Amino acid sequence: MQPGQAVIDHWRNAAPFWAKHRELIRQMFAPVTQALAEDAGIRSGHAVLDVATGPGEPALSIAALVGPEGKVVGIDPALEMVVAARRAADDSAFRNTQFEVASADCLPFPADTFDAVVSRFGVMFFPSPADSVREMLRVLKPGRKLALAVWHLAGNNPYFHTLSQIVGRYIDSPPPEPDAPDAFRFCTPGKLRNVLAEAGAMAPSGRLLQFTIQVQVPVEDFWTLRCEMSEKLREKIASLSSEQLPEVKRQSLEALREYSTDHGMSFPAEVLIVSGTKPPGI
Ligand SMILES: C[S@@+](CC[C@H](N)C(=O)[O-])C[C@H]1O[C@@H](n2cnc3c(N)ncnc32)[C@H](O)[C@@H]1O
């Protein structure tokens, strides 16, 4: 099996759920998209690459920012994600997007093609983040920027840890190895910035984005949304006994009610936005 193939297979399985919840995912992470667009310096008319686009975000939101004179290309190695992204693009008002099957470490574009490169919650799953950042720098025009979003510490993100803590009381799983593909692989400030430096980015920097994940669904629907979006949670929940499952769900709904408001669920959230510039002559 190729390095990263198990991860890609995992995301191919997850694609129907990510496609189903596409619009809610877009809304929940809109503040992250905005931060990426700001830090990558995206303007009207730009050609932008979205790496690990999943079912088409942030590519489709950025398509509105660059306008009809600009263009956004989204890539993802999971075919089912790309199919979902193309379908969403067909249903949207935008005709300035393109979605292709490709891996971050082998981008099918000539050097110096894009005005900006972004990736939202992707780099933590790449087999070699440094090689992938080198590829992103290769396809960027000199002097242009890339910006990547990764989760900050799990404990500061109740969107994740509320359910994983409760499920973890019943299903024991060892913490992942420091460089295993995992949502929190780059949660330590500075770790991803060092990868950008190693790959040759100029002036790599990171900032903490604190925002609110707002999702207009009741508690019970949020439980379904999270369980479907996370293959890890789905696997663990599937292995609970018939006595454990209702108890885990009861405890989860009780804990999630802390984040329930008149407008749906509302979680404080923390993400790191890490960016760097392509130097001339690489
Ligand atoms: C958490 S999802 C993020 C999707 C989307 N960017 C978003 O924020 O909604 C992670 C994505 O990374 C993709 N991915 C995994 N390995 C990859 C690789 N080697 N190159 C590019 N993308 C990869 C997965 O297929 C999946 O779509």
The ligand as an SDF file (V2000), in Angstrom:
LIG
                    3D

 27 29  0  0  0  0  0  0  0  0999 V2000
  -10.7950   17.1930    7.3120 C   0  0  0  0  0  0  0  0  0  0  0  0
  -11.0190   16.9900    5.5780 S   0  0  0  0  0  0  0  0  0  0  0  0
  -11.0030   18.6860    5.0850 C   0  0  0  0  0  0  0  0  0  0  0  0
  -11.8650   18.9600    3.8880 C   0  0  0  0  0  0  0  0  0  0  0  0
  -12.0720   20.4410    3.5540 C   0  0  0  0  0  0  0  0  0  0  0  0
  -10.8310   21.1170    3.2610 N   0  0  0  0  0  0  0  0  0  0  0  0
  -12.7960   21.1780    4.6530 C   0  0  0  0  0  0  0  0  0  0  0  0
  -12.1580   21.9260    5.4060 O   0  0  0  0  0  0  0  0  0  0  0  0
  -14.0310   21.0150    4.7690 O   0  0  0  0  0  0  0  0  0  0  0  0
   -9.3980   16.4310    5.1010 C   0  0  0  0  0  0  0  0  0  0  0  0
   -9.2340   16.1960    3.6120 C   0  0  0  0  0  0  0  0  0  0  0  0
   -7.8340   15.9150    3.3680 O   0  0  0  0  0  0  0  0  0  0  0  0
   -7.7750   15.0610    2.2540 C   0  0  0  0  0  0  0  0  0  0  0  0
   -6.4440   14.4120    2.1350 N   0  0  0  0  0  0  0  0  0  0  0  0
   -5.9930   13.3130    2.7870 C   0  0  0  0  0  0  0  0  0  0  0  0
   -4.7570   13.0060    2.3540 N   0  0  0  0  0  0  0  0  0  0  0  0
   -4.4130   13.9180    1.4200 C   0  0  0  0  0  0  0  0  0  0  0  0
   -3.2630   14.1280    0.5860 C   0  0  0  0  0  0  0  0  0  0  0  0
   -2.2030   13.3160    0.6450 N   0  0  0  0  0  0  0  0  0  0  0  0
   -3.2770   15.1710   -0.2650 N   0  0  0  0  0  0  0  0  0  0  0  0
   -4.3270   16.0280   -0.3290 C   0  0  0  0  0  0  0  0  0  0  0  0
   -5.4480   15.8650    0.4250 N   0  0  0  0  0  0  0  0  0  0  0  0
   -5.4930   14.8260    1.2850 C   0  0  0  0  0  0  0  0  0  0  0  0
   -8.9030   14.0780    2.5290 C   0  0  0  0  0  0  0  0  0  0  0  0
   -9.2640   13.3110    1.3870 O   0  0  0  0  0  0  0  0  0  0  0  0
  -10.0040   15.0040    3.0450 C   0  0  0  0  0  0  0  0  0  0  0  0
  -10.8560   15.4160    2.0100 O   0  0  0  0  0  0  0  0  0  0  0  0
  1  2  1  0
  2  3  1  0
  2 10  1  0
  3  4  1  0
  4  5  1  0
  5  6  1  0
  5  7  1  0
  7  8  2  0
  7  9  1  0
 10 11  1  0
 11 12  1  0
 11 26  1  0
 12 13  1  0
 13 14  1  0
 13 24  1  0
 14 15  1  0
 14 23  1  0
 15 16  2  0
 16 17  1  0
 17 18  1  0
 17 23  2  0
 18 19  1  0
 18 20  2  0
 20 21  1  0
 21 22  2  0
 22 23  1  0
 24 25  1  0
 24 26  1  0
 26 27  1  0
M  CHG  2   2   1   9  -1
M  END
$$$$
